[in-house]
Amino acid sequence: MPEGWVWDETLFAGSSEFYDRGRIPYPPGLRDAFAAMADLRGSPRLIDVGCGPGTVALRLADLFTGVVGIDADRGMIDEAIRVAAMRNLTSAQWFQLRAEELPAGLGSFRYATFAQSFHWMDRELVAARVFDMLEPGGAFVHVGGQEIETPSPEQPLPHPLPPANDIRLLKQSYLGPEVRAGQGVLPHGTPGNEWDVLRAAGFATPSVTRVTGRQLLERTVDDIVAQVFSLSGSAPHLFGDQLADFEHDLRARLAAASDGGHFTEQVPDLALVLYRRP
C-alpha cells in the first residue's frame, strides 16, 4: 500500500464505465502467452485479484474450469457481471471484496493474477493469504509487473499522440499538484520492491514472459476522455461540481491537439511475471 495513504472505497468511484473504452488494451497474444507458461492439466481455477471490470479474467476464462474475480469497487464488479453475461460466460463468479478479506471461503486456486492492482493493497498481508490459497506449484502472476521498453514504431504515426503533458497540467489546475487517490494523495507514489514482499511470503524466484504488442490504435477524443476518467488520479468524483467544466476544457484541448478528432497510440509490450509457490 502506498506510504502515507489510507485506502477508501472512492478510489475508482465512477471510473468503471470508462475503463474498457479508455484503457489501452493488453496485447492480443496475452491469452496464448499465459497458456504457454501455465500448467493447465486437470481442473485448474483462477482468481483475479483487483479484477476491475474483468479485463484479464475474461481474457483467460476459457483456460480454466472456474474463474473468480474480486474487486473492492461495486461499479467494477457490476461491469464484469454485465460483460460476462453478454458473453454467456457461466464459469466466472464475481465478488465485491477487498484483497485483504481473502480467503473469504473462495477455495484454492492454481493461479492468482494481479493487473495494476497489487500496489493498492496491504501487500505483505495479501501475499501471505494468496500463498496459502494457491495449490503447490501454483503461482502469483503479475500482469504487467515489470517495466519493459517497447520499440518505437518504424513508420511515422498516422495521427498525433494524445497530448499527455497538456492533460497532466489541466488535471493539476483542477485537482492540485499532488497525485490524488480516493480521499487522499500519493506523496510518495506507489510502492516497488515487489520481489522482496513475495519472497518473504514464500514465493520462488520469478520468471518473466514478454508478450509483444506494438499494434497501432486509432483513438478518438471520446476514447482519451474515457482514459482520463478511468484513472484513479482523475476519477470523476474528484472533480465534484467542476466535473462538467473539466470535461469541457479537456475536450477543447484534445480537439486542438488532434488530427480531425483522431489520435494514434501503440499497444505496449507486456511482461507476465510468474512467482511460483514451491
Secondary structure, 3 states (H helix, E strand, C coil): CCCCCCCCCCCCCCCHHHHHHHCCCCCCCHHHHHHHHCCCCCCCEEEEECCCCCHHHHHHHHHCCEEEEEECCHHHHHHHHHHHHHCCCCCEEEEECCHHHCCCCCCCEEEEEEECCHHHCCHHHHHHHHHHHEEEEEEEEEECCCCCCCCCCCCCCCCCCCCHHHHHHHHHHHHCCCCEECCEECCCCCCCCHHHHHHHHCCCCCEEEEECCCCEEEEEHHHHHHHHHCCHHHCHHHHHHHHHHHHHHHHHHHHHHCECCEEEEECCCEEEEEEECC
